[in-house]
């Protein structure tokens, strides 16, 4: 959970009144109550002081904004201490949230919970930045094109984030080993999915059309490709929402640029995350595939 510092919040361009401040704390308390704080518990938390000082220096010793792939890997001792402290902060915040009264929140308690969550997020970011090179090195072995490389790194970073949230440091394993297995497992799963989808997500228009044409050469092939492209786009435009149509068109290189856009490029165009682009893309592909199966139209790409 990312916490926003609201000390400088203003209403209508002016400073907070006492009523505004109270409403702000109630709103913040409600958001905390409704949030899902994920952490891996440990029996050692029961015997620790509420706010252990150890580990803070590890978070501050390296600037996480200095470049994604230039952070040194953590030692086993650093990994354990950072995970211990991150989960302890979240566990402590979760316990304190139980004490919150949304209708009459304790202001210092709200501030303290948000502080704990900010510190936990800072530690999480330190762990993630220290392992980004791991994602890059694995993605490079799986990628066959720049577009695919961008998608794999995007996926890998999301896998890394989930791995940080679920890793149990108390079992004695290295996180880098755990994350490597998680990323590779997801890449293999994604590869099998792409095979089932006919690798539609990564193909450009000529590849989509050529993959669905058999025993055609010369001028008839050009005509067939043109017909299939026209039918595919007509089907997409008829049955997809305008946004889904444009997203799939950009991802497949069926627009005027004739180039498959990356998830990042499409996300920037629509102001959404790369993960959301991927979700909408898969939904649109599944929709078109089901329509092709129902229609049995041989003029449509069978790879869908």
C-alpha positions as CSV (number, residue, x, y, z in Angstrom):
1,X,0.0,0.0,0.0
2,X,1.4,3.4,-1.0
3,X,0.8,6.2,1.5
4,X,0.5,9.8,0.6
5,X,1.8,12.5,2.9
6,X,-1.2,14.8,3.4
7,X,0.2,17.3,5.9
8,X,0.1,20.0,3.3
9,X,-3.4,19.2,2.0
10,X,-5.5,22.3,1.3
11,X,-9.1,22.9,0.5
12,X,-10.2,25.5,-2.1
13,X,-6.6,26.9,-2.3
14,X,-6.6,27.9,1.4
15,X,-5.1,26.3,4.6
16,X,-6.8,23.6,6.5
17,X,-9.4,24.6,9.1
18,X,-9.9,22.4,12.2
19,X,-13.0,20.9,10.5
20,X,-11.0,20.2,7.3
21,X,-8.3,18.6,9.3
22,X,-10.7,16.3,11.2
23,X,-12.4,15.3,8.0
24,X,-9.0,14.5,6.4
25,X,-8.0,12.2,9.3
26,X,-11.4,10.5,9.1
27,X,-10.9,9.9,5.4
28,X,-7.4,8.7,5.9
29,X,-8.5,6.4,8.8
30,X,-11.3,5.0,6.5
31,X,-8.8,4.3,3.7
32,X,-6.4,2.5,6.1
33,X,-9.3,0.4,7.5
34,X,-10.3,-0.6,4.0
35,X,-6.8,-1.4,2.9
36,X,-5.3,-4.9,2.7
37,X,-1.9,-4.9,4.4
38,X,0.0,-7.9,3.1
39,X,2.9,-9.3,5.2
40,X,4.5,-12.5,6.1
41,X,4.2,-13.1,9.8
42,X,6.9,-14.5,12.1
43,X,6.9,-15.6,15.7
44,X,9.9,-13.4,16.4
45,X,7.6,-10.4,16.0
46,X,5.9,-11.3,19.2
47,X,9.2,-10.8,21.1
48,X,10.4,-7.6,19.4
49,X,9.9,-4.0,20.5
50,X,7.2,-2.3,18.5
51,X,9.6,-0.1,16.4
52,X,12.9,-1.9,16.1
53,X,15.6,0.5,14.9
54,X,17.8,-2.1,13.2
55,X,17.7,-2.2,9.4
56,X,16.9,1.5,8.8
57,X,20.5,2.2,7.8
58,X,20.3,-0.5,5.1
59,X,17.4,1.3,3.5
60,X,19.0,4.7,3.5
61,X,22.5,3.7,2.4
62,X,21.7,3.5,-1.3
63,X,19.7,6.0,-3.4
64,X,17.1,3.9,-5.3
65,X,16.6,6.6,-7.9
66,X,20.1,6.4,-9.3
67,X,19.3,3.9,-12.1
68,X,17.3,0.7,-12.3
69,X,20.1,-1.7,-13.2
70,X,23.1,-0.3,-11.2
71,X,22.3,-1.4,-7.7
72,X,24.5,-4.1,-6.1
73,X,22.9,-7.4,-5.1
74,X,22.1,-7.8,-1.4
75,X,24.0,-10.2,0.8
76,X,22.1,-13.0,2.5
77,X,22.3,-11.1,5.8
78,X,21.0,-7.9,4.2
79,X,18.1,-9.7,2.5
80,X,17.0,-11.3,5.8
81,X,17.2,-8.1,7.7
82,X,15.3,-6.0,5.1
83,X,12.6,-8.6,4.8
84,X,12.3,-8.9,8.5
85,X,12.0,-5.2,9.0
86,X,9.6,-4.7,6.0
87,X,7.2,-7.4,7.3
88,X,7.5,-6.2,10.8
89,X,6.5,-2.7,9.8
90,X,3.5,-4.0,7.9
91,X,2.5,-6.3,10.7
92,X,2.7,-3.4,13.2
93,X,0.7,-1.2,11.0
94,X,-1.9,-3.9,10.6
95,X,-2.2,-4.3,14.4
96,X,-2.6,-0.5,14.9
97,X,-5.3,-0.3,12.2
98,X,-7.4,-2.6,14.3
99,X,-7.3,0.0,17.0
100,X,-8.5,2.8,14.7
101,X,-11.9,4.4,15.2
102,X,-13.0,5.7,11.8
103,X,-15.6,8.1,13.3
104,X,-13.2,9.5,15.8
105,X,-9.6,8.7,14.7
106,X,-6.6,9.2,16.9
107,X,-4.6,11.7,14.8
108,X,-1.1,10.6,16.1
109,X,-2.1,7.0,15.5
110,X,-3.1,7.6,11.9
111,X,0.2,9.4,11.3
112,X,2.1,6.6,12.9
113,X,0.4,3.9,10.8
114,X,1.2,5.9,7.6
115,X,4.8,6.3,8.7
116,X,5.1,2.5,9.2
117,X,3.7,1.8,5.8
118,X,6.0,4.4,4.1
119,X,9.0,2.8,5.7
120,X,7.8,-0.6,4.6
121,X,7.4,0.7,1.0
122,X,10.9,2.2,1.1
123,X,12.4,-1.2,2.1
124,X,10.3,-3.0,-0.5
125,X,11.6,-0.6,-3.2
126,X,15.2,-1.2,-2.0
127,X,14.8,-4.9,-2.4
128,X,13.1,-4.6,-5.8
129,X,15.8,-2.3,-7.2
130,X,18.5,-4.6,-6.0
131,X,17.0,-7.4,-8.1
132,X,16.0,-5.7,-11.3
133,X,19.1,-6.9,-13.0
134,X,18.0,-10.4,-12.3
135,X,14.7,-9.8,-14.2
136,X,16.6,-8.2,-17.1
137,X,19.1,-11.1,-17.4
138,X,16.3,-13.7,-17.5
139,X,14.1,-11.7,-19.9
140,X,17.1,-11.4,-22.3
141,X,17.2,-15.2,-22.6
142,X,13.5,-15.5,-23.4
143,X,13.1,-12.5,-25.7
144,X,13.2,-12.8,-29.5
145,X,12.5,-9.2,-30.3
146,X,12.7,-5.7,-28.7
147,X,8.9,-5.6,-28.3
148,X,8.9,-9.0,-26.6
149,X,11.9,-7.9,-24.4
150,X,9.9,-4.8,-23.2
151,X,6.9,-7.0,-22.4
152,X,8.9,-9.6,-20.6
153,X,10.7,-7.0,-18.4
154,X,7.3,-5.4,-17.6
155,X,6.0,-8.8,-16.6
156,X,9.1,-9.7,-14.7
157,X,8.9,-6.6,-12.6
158,X,5.4,-7.4,-11.6
159,X,6.4,-10.9,-10.7
160,X,9.3,-9.5,-8.7
161,X,6.8,-7.2,-6.8
162,X,4.5,-10.2,-6.0
163,X,7.5,-12.3,-4.9
164,X,8.7,-9.6,-2.5
165,X,5.2,-9.6,-0.9
166,X,5.0,-13.4,-0.5
167,X,8.6,-14.3,0.3
168,X,9.1,-16.0,3.7
169,X,12.6,-15.0,4.8
170,X,12.4,-17.2,7.9
171,X,12.7,-20.4,5.9
172,X,16.4,-19.7,5.2
173,X,16.3,-19.4,1.4
174,X,17.9,-16.6,-0.6
175,X,15.3,-14.2,-2.1
176,X,17.3,-14.0,-5.4
177,X,16.8,-17.8,-5.8
178,X,13.1,-17.6,-5.0
179,X,12.6,-14.7,-7.4
180,X,14.6,-16.4,-10.2
181,X,12.3,-19.5,-10.0
182,X,9.2,-17.3,-9.9
183,X,10.2,-15.2,-12.9
184,X,11.2,-18.3,-15.0
185,X,8.1,-20.2,-14.1
186,X,5.9,-17.3,-15.2
187,X,7.9,-16.8,-18.4
188,X,7.5,-20.5,-19.3
189,X,3.8,-20.3,-18.6
190,X,3.5,-17.1,-20.7
191,X,5.4,-18.8,-23.5
192,X,3.0,-21.7,-23.5
193,X,0.0,-19.3,-23.6
194,X,1.5,-17.4,-26.5
195,X,1.9,-20.7,-28.4
196,X,-1.8,-21.5,-27.8
197,X,-2.8,-18.0,-28.9
198,X,-0.7,-18.4,-32.1
199,X,1.7,-15.8,-30.7
200,X,-0.9,-13.2,-31.8
201,X,0.3,-10.6,-29.2
202,X,3.8,-10.4,-30.7
203,X,3.1,-10.6,-34.4
204,X,2.9,-7.8,-36.9
205,X,0.3,-7.6,-39.7
206,X,2.2,-9.5,-42.4
207,X,3.1,-12.3,-39.9
208,X,-0.5,-12.6,-38.7
209,X,-1.7,-13.0,-42.2
210,X,1.1,-15.2,-43.6
211,X,0.7,-17.6,-40.7
212,X,-3.0,-18.2,-41.6
213,X,-2.3,-18.8,-45.3
214,X,-1.3,-22.1,-46.7
215,X,-0.2,-23.2,-50.2
216,X,-0.6,-19.7,-51.7
217,X,2.1,-18.0,-53.7
218,X,2.5,-15.0,-56.0
219,X,-0.2,-12.5,-56.7
220,X,-3.1,-14.6,-55.1
221,X,-1.2,-14.5,-51.8
222,X,-1.2,-10.7,-51.8
223,X,-4.9,-10.6,-52.5
224,X,-5.6,-13.2,-49.8
225,X,-3.5,-11.2,-47.2
226,X,-5.4,-8.1,-48.1
227,X,-8.8,-9.8,-47.7
228,X,-7.8,-11.3,-44.4
229,X,-6.6,-8.0,-43.0
230,X,-9.7,-6.3,-44.1
231,X,-12.0,-9.0,-42.6
232,X,-10.0,-9.0,-39.4
233,X,-10.2,-5.3,-38.9
234,X,-13.9,-5.2,-39.8
235,X,-14.6,-7.9,-37.3
236,X,-12.6,-6.1,-34.6
237,X,-14.3,-2.8,-35.3
238,X,-17.8,-4.3,-35.2
239,X,-17.5,-6.3,-32.0
240,X,-14.9,-4.5,-29.9
241,X,-15.3,-1.2,-27.9
242,X,-13.5,1.8,-29.5
243,X,-10.7,1.6,-26.9
244,X,-10.2,-2.2,-27.2
245,X,-10.2,-1.9,-31.0
246,X,-7.5,0.8,-30.9
247,X,-5.4,-1.1,-28.3
248,X,-5.4,-4.3,-30.3
249,X,-4.8,-2.4,-33.6
250,X,-1.7,-0.7,-32.0
251,X,-0.4,-3.9,-30.5
252,X,-0.7,-5.8,-33.7
253,X,0.7,-3.1,-35.9
254,X,-2.5,-2.9,-37.9
255,X,-2.7,0.9,-37.7
256,X,-1.2,3.4,-40.1
257,X,2.3,3.0,-38.5
258,X,2.4,-0.7,-39.5
259,X,4.4,-1.3,-36.4
260,X,3.5,-3.3,-33.3
261,X,3.6,-0.9,-30.4
262,X,4.9,-1.9,-27.0
263,X,2.7,-2.2,-23.9
264,X,4.4,1.0,-22.6
265,X,3.6,2.9,-25.8
266,X,0.0,1.9,-25.7
267,X,-0.3,2.6,-22.0
268,X,1.1,6.1,-22.5
269,X,-1.5,6.7,-25.3
270,X,-4.4,5.8,-23.0
271,X,-3.0,6.9,-19.7
272,X,-3.2,3.4,-18.2
273,X,-0.6,0.9,-16.8
274,X,1.1,-1.7,-19.0
275,X,-0.6,-4.4,-17.0
276,X,-4.0,-2.9,-17.7
277,X,-3.1,-2.8,-21.4
278,X,-2.2,-6.5,-21.3
279,X,-5.6,-7.3,-19.6
280,X,-7.6,-5.4,-22.2
281,X,-5.6,-6.9,-25.1
282,X,-6.2,-10.5,-23.9
283,X,-9.9,-9.8,-23.4
284,X,-10.1,-8.4,-27.0
285,X,-8.2,-11.4,-28.4
286,X,-10.4,-13.9,-26.6
287,X,-13.5,-12.1,-27.9
288,X,-12.3,-12.1,-31.5
289,X,-11.2,-15.7,-31.3
290,X,-14.6,-16.8,-30.0
291,X,-16.3,-15.0,-32.8
292,X,-14.1,-16.6,-35.4
293,X,-14.9,-20.1,-34.0
294,X,-18.6,-19.4,-34.1
295,X,-18.6,-17.9,-37.6
296,X,-16.3,-20.5,-39.1
297,X,-15.2,-17.9,-41.5
298,X,-12.1,-19.2,-43.4
299,X,-11.3,-15.7,-44.6
300,X,-10.2,-14.8,-41.0
301,X,-6.8,-15.7,-39.5
302,X,-7.1,-19.1,-38.0
303,X,-4.2,-18.3,-35.6
304,X,-6.6,-16.2,-33.5
